[in-house]
Amino acid sequence: MKIQKRSGKVVDFDEVKIEIVLDKAFSDFPEIDTKDVKKAKSSIVSVIREDAALHQDSDDLFSVEDCQDLIQSTLRKLGYRKVANKFKEVREERAFNRELAVVFDT
């Protein structure tokens, strides 16, 4: 399975990267049981795999943005609204920092 990075480069899908992102997202919420975190990570990776499989032709590649959208919406569907909000906040901050980097690199 392939995923398109922001740079346009197409790479193999790596679920470990998603698990790392989710570990970071859940780390701010130590009250959430480890078993629940593991179950949520598994569910989210499954949803992403299913959706990415639908976008495998070269005209409609699954992107990093698609992946992040699914993470955020699936966290909400699973009842982890606070985690989804934190994920969104960090995502927006990183997007802003990328934009700043582009502005100051020119």
C-alpha positions in Angstrom: 0.0 0.0 0.0 1.3 3.5 -0.9 0.8 6.9 0.6 1.6 10.3 -0.9 3.7 12.6 1.3 3.3 16.4 1.3 6.3 16.7 -0.9 4.5 14.6 -3.5 6.8 11.6 -3.0 5.0 8.3 -2.9 6.2 5.9 -0.2 5.1 2.6 1.4 2.5 2.9 4.1 4.1 2.5 7.5 1.6 1.9 10.3 4.4 2.3 12.9 4.4 6.0 12.1 0.7 6.2 12.9 1.2 4.3 16.1 3.9 6.8 17.1 1.7 9.8 16.4 -1.1 8.2 18.4 1.2 7.4 21.3 2.1 11.1 21.4 -1.5 12.1 21.2 -2.6 9.9 24.0 0.5 10.7 26.2 -1.2 13.9 27.4 -4.1 11.8 28.8 -2.6 9.4 31.3 -6.0 8.7 32.7 -6.8 6.6 29.6 -6.0 3.0 30.2 -3.2 1.4 28.2 -5.5 -1.3 27.0 -7.9 1.3 25.6 -5.1 3.1 23.9 -3.9 -0.1 22.3 -7.4 -1.0 21.1 -7.9 2.6 19.7 -4.6 2.4 17.9 -5.6 -0.9 16.3 -9.0 0.4 15.3 -7.5 3.6 13.7 -4.8 1.7 11.8 -7.5 -0.6 10.4 -9.7 2.3 9.3 -6.8 3.9 7.6 -5.8 0.7 5.9 -9.3 0.2 4.6 -9.7 3.8 3.3 -6.2 3.8 1.8 -6.9 0.6 -0.1 -9.7 2.5 -1.9 -7.2 5.1 -3.1 -4.5 3.0 -4.7 -4.7 4.1 -8.3 -2.2 6.7 -9.4 -4.9 9.3 -10.0 -6.3 9.2 -6.4 -3.4 8.3 -4.0 -4.1 8.3 -0.3 -2.2 11.3 1.2 -0.8 12.2 4.6 -3.6 14.8 4.9 -6.2 12.1 4.3 -4.5 9.9 6.9 -4.5 12.7 9.5 -8.2 13.5 8.7 -9.1 9.9 9.4 -7.1 9.8 12.6 -8.9 12.8 13.9 -12.4 11.7 12.8 -11.9 8.1 14.1 -10.7 9.4 17.5 -13.9 11.3 17.7 -16.0 8.3 16.7 -14.3 6.2 19.3 -15.2 8.7 22.0 -11.7 10.3 22.4 -12.8 13.9 21.7 -10.1 15.5 23.9 -7.4 13.4 22.2 -8.8 14.4 18.8 -8.9 18.1 19.8 -5.2 17.9 21.0 -4.3 16.0 17.8 -6.0 18.8 15.7 -4.2 21.5 17.7 -0.8 19.9 17.2 -1.6 19.3 13.5 -2.5 23.0 13.0 0.6 24.2 14.9 2.8 22.0 12.7 1.1 23.2 9.5 1.7 26.8 10.6 5.4 26.1 11.4 5.8 24.5 7.9 4.3 27.6 6.3 6.6 29.8 8.3 9.6 27.8 7.2 8.6 28.2 3.6 8.2 32.0 4.0 11.6 32.4 5.7 13.4 30.0 3.5 12.8 32.1 0.4 
